[in-house]
């Protein structure tokens, strides 16, 4: 009974993490990584070996894609925060745009000539 409960908890955790990763990858536009390109350019394997697509190759490719997507999502989140900061802080600064300051404008007399 304990084993079944542990399996259910582990399966639920895996489903939760994969759903979260899927939601993040849908939120951010990520480029698809091609298995053949990865196999030949990253692994430096010959094309005929890549065409066989062994189970070990699939597992290594999936781990590579997960790792790259994690870094890409973090990079896109960082860029999004920087753009938001830029929009909120720099472009909404009333000092830089004095005509957009709400409230009455008062003419203050200058020094006499």
C-alpha positions in Angstrom: 0.0 0.0 0.0 2.9 2.3 0.8 4.5 1.6 -2.5 1.3 2.5 -4.4 1.0 5.7 -2.5 4.6 6.6 -3.2 4.2 5.9 -6.9 1.1 8.0 -7.1 2.9 10.9 -5.4 5.9 10.6 -7.7 3.6 10.4 -10.8 1.7 13.5 -9.6 4.9 15.4 -9.1 6.2 14.5 -12.5 2.9 15.5 -14.1 2.9 18.8 -12.3 6.5 19.6 -13.3 5.9 18.6 -16.9 2.6 20.6 -17.1 4.5 23.6 -15.7 7.3 23.3 -18.2 4.8 22.8 -21.0 2.9 26.0 -20.0 6.1 28.0 -19.9 7.2 26.8 -23.3 3.8 27.7 -24.7 4.0 31.2 -23.2 7.4 31.8 -24.7 8.0 31.1 -28.4 10.8 28.5 -28.4 12.4 27.3 -31.5 12.1 23.6 -32.2 15.4 21.7 -32.1 15.8 19.1 -34.9 17.1 15.7 -33.8 19.1 15.2 -37.0 20.9 18.5 -36.7 21.6 17.9 -33.0 22.9 14.4 -33.7 25.2 15.5 -36.5 26.3 18.9 -35.2 26.3 18.5 -31.4 27.1 14.8 -31.1 29.3 14.6 -34.3 27.8 11.3 -35.3 27.6 10.1 -38.9 24.2 10.6 -40.7 23.6 6.8 -41.0 23.9 6.4 -37.2 21.6 9.4 -36.6 19.0 7.8 -39.0 18.8 4.8 -36.7 17.8 7.0 -33.8 18.6 4.6 -31.0 16.7 4.8 -27.7 19.8 6.1 -25.9 20.1 8.8 -28.5 16.4 9.8 -28.0 17.0 10.0 -24.2 20.1 12.1 -24.6 18.3 14.4 -27.1 15.3 14.8 -24.7 17.7 15.8 -21.9 19.5 18.2 -24.2 16.2 19.8 -25.2 15.0 20.1 -21.6 18.3 21.8 -20.6 18.3 24.2 -23.5 14.6 25.1 -23.0 15.2 25.8 -19.3 18.0 28.2 -20.1 16.0 29.8 -23.0 13.0 30.3 -20.8 15.1 31.9 -18.1 16.7 34.2 -20.7 13.3 35.2 -22.1 12.0 35.8 -18.6 15.0 38.0 -17.8 14.5 40.0 -21.0 10.8 40.4 -20.2 11.6 41.8 -16.8 14.2 44.2 -18.3 11.7 45.4 -20.9 9.0 45.8 -18.2 11.5 47.8 -16.0 12.4 49.9 -19.0 8.8 50.6 -19.7 7.8 51.4 -16.2 10.8 53.2 -14.8 12.4 55.0 -17.8 9.5 55.7 -20.1 7.0 56.6 -17.4 9.3 59.0 -15.6 7.5 62.4 -15.2 10.9 64.2 -15.1 11.6 63.1 -18.6 8.1 64.1 -19.8 7.2 67.3 -17.9 4.2 68.0 -20.1 2.6 64.8 -18.9 2.7 65.8 -15.2 -0.9 66.0 -14.0 -2.1 69.0 -12.1 -2.1 72.8 -12.7 0.9 74.5 -14.1 1.8 77.7 -12.3 3.8 80.5 -13.9 6.5 81.5 -11.6 7.9 85.0 -12.3 11.6 85.0 -13.1 14.1 87.5 -11.8 13.6 91.1 -13.0 15.5 92.2 -16.0 
